[in-house]
Amino acid sequence: MDGYTREELDEALTAVQSIIHKCEAARKKFPRGTAHHTLLERRLRAMYLSRALICRELSGADGRER
């Protein structure tokens, strides 16, 4: 993820974590098997992946020049 500063990654991580929290709360309101529940499941998988990639980049960003 070259080209992003540590600050940008930190801000993105905060946003992704907020989206995860909101989607997890919303998912509880819809029965399994409904379109809304499926959409939120897919959205959450994408956000978990995004969070993992950002965290991996942040852990490797320490000590690197940008």
PyMOL Python script that loads the backbone (N, CA, C, O; Angstrom):
from pymol import cmd

cmd.read_pdbstr("""\
ATOM      1  N   MET A   1       0.827  -1.187   0.000  1.00  0.00           N
ATOM      2  CA  MET A   1       0.000   0.000   0.000  1.00  0.00           C
ATOM      3  C   MET A   1       0.871   1.249   0.000  1.00  0.00           C
ATOM      4  O   MET A   1       0.644   2.189   0.761  1.00  0.00           O
ATOM      5  N   ASP A   2       1.840   1.233  -0.846  1.00  0.00           N
ATOM      6  CA  ASP A   2       2.720   2.384  -0.926  1.00  0.00           C
ATOM      7  C   ASP A   2       1.939   3.622  -1.330  1.00  0.00           C
ATOM      8  O   ASP A   2       0.958   3.552  -2.071  1.00  0.00           O
ATOM      9  N   GLY A   3       2.397   4.739  -0.830  1.00  0.00           N
ATOM     10  CA  GLY A   3       1.764   5.991  -1.179  1.00  0.00           C
ATOM     11  C   GLY A   3       0.823   6.523  -0.112  1.00  0.00           C
ATOM     12  O   GLY A   3       0.264   7.609  -0.267  1.00  0.00           O
ATOM     13  N   TYR A   4       0.640   5.777   0.964  1.00  0.00           N
ATOM     14  CA  TYR A   4      -0.225   6.232   2.048  1.00  0.00           C
ATOM     15  C   TYR A   4       0.613   6.512   3.282  1.00  0.00           C
ATOM     16  O   TYR A   4       1.493   5.727   3.636  1.00  0.00           O
ATOM     17  N   THR A   5       0.344   7.618   3.927  1.00  0.00           N
ATOM     18  CA  THR A   5       1.071   7.944   5.151  1.00  0.00           C
ATOM     19  C   THR A   5       0.475   7.160   6.320  1.00  0.00           C
ATOM     20  O   THR A   5      -0.624   6.615   6.226  1.00  0.00           O
ATOM     21  N   ARG A   6       1.216   7.118   7.407  1.00  0.00           N
ATOM     22  CA  ARG A   6       0.737   6.442   8.610  1.00  0.00           C
ATOM     23  C   ARG A   6      -0.565   7.094   9.098  1.00  0.00           C
ATOM     24  O   ARG A   6      -1.483   6.408   9.549  1.00  0.00           O
ATOM     25  N   GLU A   7      -0.627   8.411   9.002  1.00  0.00           N
ATOM     26  CA  GLU A   7      -1.824   9.136   9.427  1.00  0.00           C
ATOM     27  C   GLU A   7      -3.034   8.743   8.581  1.00  0.00           C
ATOM     28  O   GLU A   7      -4.126   8.544   9.114  1.00  0.00           O
ATOM     29  N   GLU A   8      -2.843   8.631   7.266  1.00  0.00           N
ATOM     30  CA  GLU A   8      -3.939   8.222   6.389  1.00  0.00           C
ATOM     31  C   GLU A   8      -4.413   6.811   6.724  1.00  0.00           C
ATOM     32  O   GLU A   8      -5.614   6.542   6.737  1.00  0.00           O
ATOM     33  N   LEU A   9      -3.475   5.920   6.991  1.00  0.00           N
ATOM     34  CA  LEU A   9      -3.834   4.554   7.355  1.00  0.00           C
ATOM     35  C   LEU A   9      -4.561   4.507   8.697  1.00  0.00           C
ATOM     36  O   LEU A   9      -5.520   3.753   8.862  1.00  0.00           O
ATOM     37  N   ASP A  10      -4.105   5.312   9.652  1.00  0.00           N
ATOM     38  CA  ASP A  10      -4.781   5.380  10.952  1.00  0.00           C
ATOM     39  C   ASP A  10      -6.221   5.869  10.797  1.00  0.00           C
ATOM     40  O   ASP A  10      -7.136   5.329  11.418  1.00  0.00           O
ATOM     41  N   GLU A  11      -6.413   6.892   9.969  1.00  0.00           N
ATOM     42  CA  GLU A  11      -7.758   7.419   9.735  1.00  0.00           C
ATOM     43  C   GLU A  11      -8.634   6.387   9.038  1.00  0.00           C
ATOM     44  O   GLU A  11      -9.807   6.231   9.377  1.00  0.00           O
ATOM     45  N   ALA A  12      -8.065   5.688   8.068  1.00  0.00           N
ATOM     46  CA  ALA A  12      -8.817   4.652   7.358  1.00  0.00           C
ATOM     47  C   ALA A  12      -9.198   3.521   8.310  1.00  0.00           C
ATOM     48  O   ALA A  12     -10.308   2.993   8.237  1.00  0.00           O
ATOM     49  N   LEU A  13      -8.284   3.150   9.200  1.00  0.00           N
ATOM     50  CA  LEU A  13      -8.567   2.098  10.167  1.00  0.00           C
ATOM     51  C   LEU A  13      -9.703   2.499  11.097  1.00  0.00           C
ATOM     52  O   LEU A  13     -10.572   1.683  11.405  1.00  0.00           O
ATOM     53  N   THR A  14      -9.701   3.729  11.535  1.00  0.00           N
ATOM     54  CA  THR A  14     -10.782   4.228  12.390  1.00  0.00           C
ATOM     55  C   THR A  14     -12.121   4.140  11.657  1.00  0.00           C
ATOM     56  O   THR A  14     -13.120   3.715  12.238  1.00  0.00           O
ATOM     57  N   ALA A  15     -12.145   4.535  10.403  1.00  0.00           N
ATOM     58  CA  ALA A  15     -13.376   4.485   9.614  1.00  0.00           C
ATOM     59  C   ALA A  15     -13.845   3.045   9.414  1.00  0.00           C
ATOM     60  O   ALA A  15     -15.033   2.753   9.547  1.00  0.00           O
ATOM     61  N   VAL A  16     -12.925   2.158   9.098  1.00  0.00           N
ATOM     62  CA  VAL A  16     -13.278   0.748   8.879  1.00  0.00           C
ATOM     63  C   VAL A  16     -13.816   0.133  10.160  1.00  0.00           C
ATOM     64  O   VAL A  16     -14.796  -0.612  10.125  1.00  0.00           O
ATOM     65  N   GLN A  17     -13.192   0.434  11.286  1.00  0.00           N
ATOM     66  CA  GLN A  17     -13.672  -0.111  12.554  1.00  0.00           C
ATOM     67  C   GLN A  17     -15.073   0.412  12.887  1.00  0.00           C
ATOM     68  O   GLN A  17     -15.886  -0.316  13.457  1.00  0.00           O
ATOM     69  N   SER A  18     -15.348   1.634  12.543  1.00  0.00           N
ATOM     70  CA  SER A  18     -16.678   2.199  12.758  1.00  0.00           C
ATOM     71  C   SER A  18     -17.710   1.489  11.890  1.00  0.00           C
ATOM     72  O   SER A  18     -18.803   1.167  12.355  1.00  0.00           O
ATOM     73  N   ILE A  19     -17.364   1.249  10.641  1.00  0.00           N
ATOM     74  CA  ILE A  19     -18.267   0.545   9.726  1.00  0.00           C
ATOM     75  C   ILE A  19     -18.532  -0.869  10.232  1.00  0.00           C
ATOM     76  O   ILE A  19     -19.668  -1.343  10.191  1.00  0.00           O
ATOM     77  N   ILE A  20     -17.484  -1.545  10.709  1.00  0.00           N
ATOM     78  CA  ILE A  20     -17.646  -2.896  11.251  1.00  0.00           C
ATOM     79  C   ILE A  20     -18.626  -2.879  12.416  1.00  0.00           C
ATOM     80  O   ILE A  20     -19.539  -3.703  12.479  1.00  0.00           O
ATOM     81  N   HIS A  21     -18.438  -1.953  13.325  1.00  0.00           N
ATOM     82  CA  HIS A  21     -19.306  -1.867  14.499  1.00  0.00           C
ATOM     83  C   HIS A  21     -20.769  -1.654  14.088  1.00  0.00           C
ATOM     84  O   HIS A  21     -21.670  -2.308  14.614  1.00  0.00           O
ATOM     85  N   LYS A  22     -20.993  -0.746  13.155  1.00  0.00           N
ATOM     86  CA  LYS A  22     -22.354  -0.436  12.717  1.00  0.00           C
ATOM     87  C   LYS A  22     -22.980  -1.617  11.971  1.00  0.00           C
ATOM     88  O   LYS A  22     -24.163  -1.905  12.154  1.00  0.00           O
ATOM     89  N   CYS A  23     -22.202  -2.294  11.140  1.00  0.00           N
ATOM     90  CA  CYS A  23     -22.730  -3.441  10.394  1.00  0.00           C
ATOM     91  C   CYS A  23     -23.037  -4.609  11.328  1.00  0.00           C
ATOM     92  O   CYS A  23     -24.036  -5.305  11.144  1.00  0.00           O
ATOM     93  N   GLU A  24     -22.192  -4.824  12.321  1.00  0.00           N
ATOM     94  CA  GLU A  24     -22.451  -5.904  13.275  1.00  0.00           C
ATOM     95  C   GLU A  24     -23.746  -5.645  14.045  1.00  0.00           C
ATOM     96  O   GLU A  24     -24.524  -6.567  14.290  1.00  0.00           O
ATOM     97  N   ALA A  25     -23.968  -4.404  14.419  1.00  0.00           N
ATOM     98  CA  ALA A  25     -25.202  -4.053  15.131  1.00  0.00           C
ATOM     99  C   ALA A  25     -26.423  -4.207  14.220  1.00  0.00           C
ATOM    100  O   ALA A  25     -27.454  -4.728  14.646  1.00  0.00           O
ATOM    101  N   ALA A  26     -26.310  -3.766  12.991  1.00  0.00           N
ATOM    102  CA  ALA A  26     -27.422  -3.842  12.043  1.00  0.00           C
ATOM    103  C   ALA A  26     -27.737  -5.287  11.679  1.00  0.00           C
ATOM    104  O   ALA A  26     -28.904  -5.635  11.500  1.00  0.00           O
ATOM    105  N   ARG A  27     -26.727  -6.124  11.568  1.00  0.00           N
ATOM    106  CA  ARG A  27     -26.913  -7.528  11.176  1.00  0.00           C
ATOM    107  C   ARG A  27     -27.832  -8.260  12.159  1.00  0.00           C
ATOM    108  O   ARG A  27     -28.591  -9.144  11.761  1.00  0.00           O
ATOM    109  N   LYS A  28     -27.762  -7.898  13.416  1.00  0.00           N
ATOM    110  CA  LYS A  28     -28.574  -8.546  14.449  1.00  0.00           C
ATOM    111  C   LYS A  28     -30.068  -8.280  14.246  1.00  0.00           C
ATOM    112  O   LYS A  28     -30.906  -9.025  14.755  1.00  0.00           O
ATOM    113  N   LYS A  29     -30.397  -7.234  13.512  1.00  0.00           N
ATOM    114  CA  LYS A  29     -31.793  -6.834  13.331  1.00  0.00           C
ATOM    115  C   LYS A  29     -32.485  -7.590  12.193  1.00  0.00           C
ATOM    116  O   LYS A  29     -33.709  -7.536  12.070  1.00  0.00           O
ATOM    117  N   PHE A  30     -31.714  -8.291  11.364  1.00  0.00           N
ATOM    118  CA  PHE A  30     -32.285  -8.960  10.204  1.00  0.00           C
ATOM    119  C   PHE A  30     -32.123 -10.473  10.324  1.00  0.00           C
ATOM    120  O   PHE A  30     -31.051 -10.963  10.677  1.00  0.00           O
ATOM    121  N   PRO A  31     -33.188 -11.205  10.030  1.00  0.00           N
ATOM    122  CA  PRO A  31     -33.105 -12.669  10.098  1.00  0.00           C
ATOM    123  C   PRO A  31     -32.111 -13.220   9.071  1.00  0.00           C
ATOM    124  O   PRO A  31     -31.965 -12.693   7.968  1.00  0.00           O
ATOM    125  N   ARG A  32     -31.440 -14.290   9.470  1.00  0.00           N
ATOM    126  CA  ARG A  32     -30.513 -14.970   8.557  1.00  0.00           C
ATOM    127  C   ARG A  32     -31.287 -15.398   7.315  1.00  0.00           C
ATOM    128  O   ARG A  32     -32.428 -15.853   7.408  1.00  0.00           O
ATOM    129  N   GLY A  33     -30.659 -15.248   6.159  1.00  0.00           N
ATOM    130  CA  GLY A  33     -31.298 -15.644   4.905  1.00  0.00           C
ATOM    131  C   GLY A  33     -31.970 -14.503   4.166  1.00  0.00           C
ATOM    132  O   GLY A  33     -32.317 -14.647   2.994  1.00  0.00           O
ATOM    133  N   THR A  34     -32.160 -13.372   4.831  1.00  0.00           N
ATOM    134  CA  THR A  34     -32.765 -12.230   4.136  1.00  0.00           C
ATOM    135  C   THR A  34     -31.690 -11.502   3.328  1.00  0.00           C
ATOM    136  O   THR A  34     -30.494 -11.646   3.583  1.00  0.00           O
ATOM    137  N   ALA A  35     -32.135 -10.737   2.373  1.00  0.00           N
ATOM    138  CA  ALA A  35     -31.194  -9.998   1.524  1.00  0.00           C
ATOM    139  C   ALA A  35     -30.360  -9.020   2.350  1.00  0.00           C
ATOM    140  O   ALA A  35     -29.162  -8.866   2.109  1.00  0.00           O
ATOM    141  N   HIS A  36     -30.984  -8.365   3.315  1.00  0.00           N
ATOM    142  CA  HIS A  36     -30.248  -7.400   4.149  1.00  0.00           C
ATOM    143  C   HIS A  36     -29.167  -8.095   4.971  1.00  0.00           C
ATOM    144  O   HIS A  36     -28.051  -7.592   5.100  1.00  0.00           O
ATOM    145  N   HIS A  37     -29.507  -9.242   5.517  1.00  0.00           N
ATOM    146  CA  HIS A  37     -28.538  -9.995   6.331  1.00  0.00           C
ATOM    147  C   HIS A  37     -27.353 -10.442   5.469  1.00  0.00           C
ATOM    148  O   HIS A  37     -26.198 -10.325   5.878  1.00  0.00           O
ATOM    149  N   THR A  38     -27.653 -10.952   4.279  1.00  0.00           N
ATOM    150  CA  THR A  38     -26.596 -11.395   3.362  1.00  0.00           C
ATOM    151  C   THR A  38     -25.710 -10.230   2.946  1.00  0.00           C
ATOM    152  O   THR A  38     -24.487 -10.361   2.905  1.00  0.00           O
ATOM    153  N   LEU A  39     -26.316  -9.100   2.640  1.00  0.00           N
ATOM    154  CA  LEU A  39     -25.538  -7.912   2.272  1.00  0.00           C
ATOM    155  C   LEU A  39     -24.595  -7.511   3.400  1.00  0.00           C
ATOM    156  O   LEU A  39     -23.423  -7.216   3.164  1.00  0.00           O
ATOM    157  N   LEU A  40     -25.110  -7.501   4.622  1.00  0.00           N
ATOM    158  CA  LEU A  40     -24.273  -7.116   5.758  1.00  0.00           C
ATOM    159  C   LEU A  40     -23.167  -8.134   6.016  1.00  0.00           C
ATOM    160  O   LEU A  40     -22.058  -7.753   6.390  1.00  0.00           O
ATOM    161  N   GLU A  41     -23.449  -9.420   5.824  1.00  0.00           N
ATOM    162  CA  GLU A  41     -22.415 -10.450   5.968  1.00  0.00           C
ATOM    163  C   GLU A  41     -21.280 -10.203   4.976  1.00  0.00           C
ATOM    164  O   GLU A  41     -20.105 -10.267   5.338  1.00  0.00           O
ATOM    165  N   ARG A  42     -21.631  -9.927   3.747  1.00  0.00           N
ATOM    166  CA  ARG A  42     -20.613  -9.680   2.707  1.00  0.00           C
ATOM    167  C   ARG A  42     -19.845  -8.393   2.975  1.00  0.00           C
ATOM    168  O   ARG A  42     -18.632  -8.326   2.774  1.00  0.00           O
ATOM    169  N   ARG A  43     -20.554  -7.390   3.423  1.00  0.00           N
ATOM    170  CA  ARG A  43     -19.914  -6.120   3.751  1.00  0.00           C
ATOM    171  C   ARG A  43     -18.931  -6.307   4.909  1.00  0.00           C
ATOM    172  O   ARG A  43     -17.827  -5.762   4.894  1.00  0.00           O
ATOM    173  N   LEU A  44     -19.346  -7.080   5.906  1.00  0.00           N
ATOM    174  CA  LEU A  44     -18.473  -7.332   7.053  1.00  0.00           C
ATOM    175  C   LEU A  44     -17.220  -8.097   6.636  1.00  0.00           C
ATOM    176  O   LEU A  44     -16.120  -7.776   7.087  1.00  0.00           O
ATOM    177  N   ARG A  45     -17.375  -9.101   5.782  1.00  0.00           N
ATOM    178  CA  ARG A  45     -16.184  -9.838   5.315  1.00  0.00           C
ATOM    179  C   ARG A  45     -15.198  -8.900   4.625  1.00  0.00           C
ATOM    180  O   ARG A  45     -13.988  -9.008   4.825  1.00  0.00           O
ATOM    181  N   ALA A  46     -15.715  -7.984   3.817  1.00  0.00           N
ATOM    182  CA  ALA A  46     -14.852  -7.014   3.133  1.00  0.00           C
ATOM    183  C   ALA A  46     -14.177  -6.079   4.135  1.00  0.00           C
ATOM    184  O   ALA A  46     -13.002  -5.745   3.984  1.00  0.00           O
ATOM    185  N   MET A  47     -14.913  -5.663   5.144  1.00  0.00           N
ATOM    186  CA  MET A  47     -14.345  -4.762   6.153  1.00  0.00           C
ATOM    187  C   MET A  47     -13.315  -5.471   7.037  1.00  0.00           C
ATOM    188  O   MET A  47     -12.308  -4.869   7.412  1.00  0.00           O
ATOM    189  N   TYR A  48     -13.556  -6.743   7.375  1.00  0.00           N
ATOM    190  CA  TYR A  48     -12.570  -7.504   8.152  1.00  0.00           C
ATOM    191  C   TYR A  48     -11.269  -7.645   7.351  1.00  0.00           C
ATOM    192  O   TYR A  48     -10.173  -7.528   7.900  1.00  0.00           O
ATOM    193  N   LEU A  49     -11.409  -7.894   6.058  1.00  0.00           N
ATOM    194  CA  LEU A  49     -10.235  -7.992   5.196  1.00  0.00           C
ATOM    195  C   LEU A  49      -9.515  -6.652   5.117  1.00  0.00           C
ATOM    196  O   LEU A  49      -8.289  -6.597   5.212  1.00  0.00           O
ATOM    197  N   SER A  50     -10.270  -5.579   4.946  1.00  0.00           N
ATOM    198  CA  SER A  50      -9.673  -4.242   4.890  1.00  0.00           C
ATOM    199  C   SER A  50      -8.916  -3.927   6.172  1.00  0.00           C
ATOM    200  O   SER A  50      -7.798  -3.413   6.137  1.00  0.00           O
ATOM    201  N   ARG A  51      -9.547  -4.244   7.316  1.00  0.00           N
ATOM    202  CA  ARG A  51      -8.900  -3.990   8.601  1.00  0.00           C
ATOM    203  C   ARG A  51      -7.600  -4.774   8.726  1.00  0.00           C
ATOM    204  O   ARG A  51      -6.592  -4.242   9.189  1.00  0.00           O
ATOM    205  N   ALA A  52      -7.623  -6.030   8.315  1.00  0.00           N
ATOM    206  CA  ALA A  52      -6.412  -6.856   8.399  1.00  0.00           C
ATOM    207  C   ALA A  52      -5.293  -6.296   7.529  1.00  0.00           C
ATOM    208  O   ALA A  52      -4.137  -6.258   7.949  1.00  0.00           O
ATOM    209  N   LEU A  53      -5.628  -5.868   6.335  1.00  0.00           N
ATOM    210  CA  LEU A  53      -4.609  -5.325   5.435  1.00  0.00           C
ATOM    211  C   LEU A  53      -4.039  -4.001   5.954  1.00  0.00           C
ATOM    212  O   LEU A  53      -2.833  -3.763   5.878  1.00  0.00           O
ATOM    213  N   ILE A  54      -4.906  -3.158   6.473  1.00  0.00           N
ATOM    214  CA  ILE A  54      -4.432  -1.886   7.028  1.00  0.00           C
ATOM    215  C   ILE A  54      -3.536  -2.149   8.237  1.00  0.00           C
ATOM    216  O   ILE A  54      -2.475  -1.539   8.375  1.00  0.00           O
ATOM    217  N   CYS A  55      -3.967  -3.056   9.108  1.00  0.00           N
ATOM    218  CA  CYS A  55      -3.156  -3.372  10.297  1.00  0.00           C
ATOM    219  C   CYS A  55      -1.809  -3.953   9.901  1.00  0.00           C
ATOM    220  O   CYS A  55      -0.784  -3.627  10.499  1.00  0.00           O
ATOM    221  N   ARG A  56      -1.813  -4.817   8.888  1.00  0.00           N
ATOM    222  CA  ARG A  56      -0.552  -5.396   8.416  1.00  0.00           C
ATOM    223  C   ARG A  56       0.366  -4.308   7.873  1.00  0.00           C
ATOM    224  O   ARG A  56       1.570  -4.314   8.133  1.00  0.00           O
ATOM    225  N   GLU A  57      -0.203  -3.384   7.124  1.00  0.00           N
ATOM    226  CA  GLU A  57       0.594  -2.280   6.580  1.00  0.00           C
ATOM    227  C   GLU A  57       1.129  -1.392   7.695  1.00  0.00           C
ATOM    228  O   GLU A  57       2.283  -0.964   7.651  1.00  0.00           O
ATOM    229  N   LEU A  58       0.298  -1.114   8.692  1.00  0.00           N
ATOM    230  CA  LEU A  58       0.735  -0.278   9.813  1.00  0.00           C
ATOM    231  C   LEU A  58       1.856  -0.954  10.605  1.00  0.00           C
ATOM    232  O   LEU A  58       2.793  -0.285  11.041  1.00  0.00           O
ATOM    233  N   SER A  59       1.770  -2.252  10.791  1.00  0.00           N
ATOM    234  CA  SER A  59       2.813  -2.940  11.558  1.00  0.00           C
ATOM    235  C   SER A  59       4.119  -2.981  10.781  1.00  0.00           C
ATOM    236  O   SER A  59       5.198  -2.989  11.373  1.00  0.00           O
ATOM    237  N   GLY A  60       4.023  -3.007   9.458  1.00  0.00           N
ATOM    238  CA  GLY A  60       5.232  -2.991   8.635  1.00  0.00           C
ATOM    239  C   GLY A  60       5.718  -1.594   8.330  1.00  0.00           C
ATOM    240  O   GLY A  60       6.835  -1.417   7.845  1.00  0.00           O
ATOM    241  N   ALA A  61       4.897  -0.603   8.607  1.00  0.00           N
ATOM    242  CA  ALA A  61       5.246   0.788   8.280  1.00  0.00           C
ATOM    243  C   ALA A  61       6.227   1.381   9.283  1.00  0.00           C
ATOM    244  O   ALA A  61       6.931   2.342   8.973  1.00  0.00           O
ATOM    245  N   ASP A  62       6.274   0.807  10.489  1.00  0.00           N
ATOM    246  CA  ASP A  62       7.181   1.338  11.500  1.00  0.00           C
ATOM    247  C   ASP A  62       8.620   1.231  11.026  1.00  0.00           C
ATOM    248  O   ASP A  62       9.087   0.158  10.643  1.00  0.00           O
ATOM    249  N   GLY A  63       9.296   2.331  11.059  1.00  0.00           N
ATOM    250  CA  GLY A  63      10.701   2.352  10.677  1.00  0.00           C
ATOM    251  C   GLY A  63      10.940   2.550   9.194  1.00  0.00           C
ATOM    252  O   GLY A  63      12.085   2.741   8.786  1.00  0.00           O
ATOM    253  N   ARG A  64       9.911   2.511   8.381  1.00  0.00           N
ATOM    254  CA  ARG A  64      10.065   2.731   6.948  1.00  0.00           C
ATOM    255  C   ARG A  64       9.886   4.200   6.629  1.00  0.00           C
ATOM    256  O   ARG A  64       9.071   4.893   7.239  1.00  0.00           O
ATOM    257  N   GLU A  65      10.645   4.652   5.682  1.00  0.00           N
ATOM    258  CA  GLU A  65      10.480   6.050   5.249  1.00  0.00           C
ATOM    259  C   GLU A  65       9.364   6.118   4.247  1.00  0.00           C
ATOM    260  O   GLU A  65       9.147   5.178   3.482  1.00  0.00           O
ATOM    261  N   ARG A  66       8.660   7.212   4.244  1.00  0.00           N
ATOM    262  CA  ARG A  66       7.562   7.428   3.297  1.00  0.00           C
ATOM    263  C   ARG A  66       7.839   8.671   2.518  1.00  0.00           C
ATOM    264  O   ARG A  66       7.045   9.051   1.657  1.00  0.00           O
TER     265      ARG A  66
END
""", "prot")
cmd.dss("prot")
cmd.show_as("cartoon", "prot")
cmd.util.cbc("prot")
cmd.orient("prot")
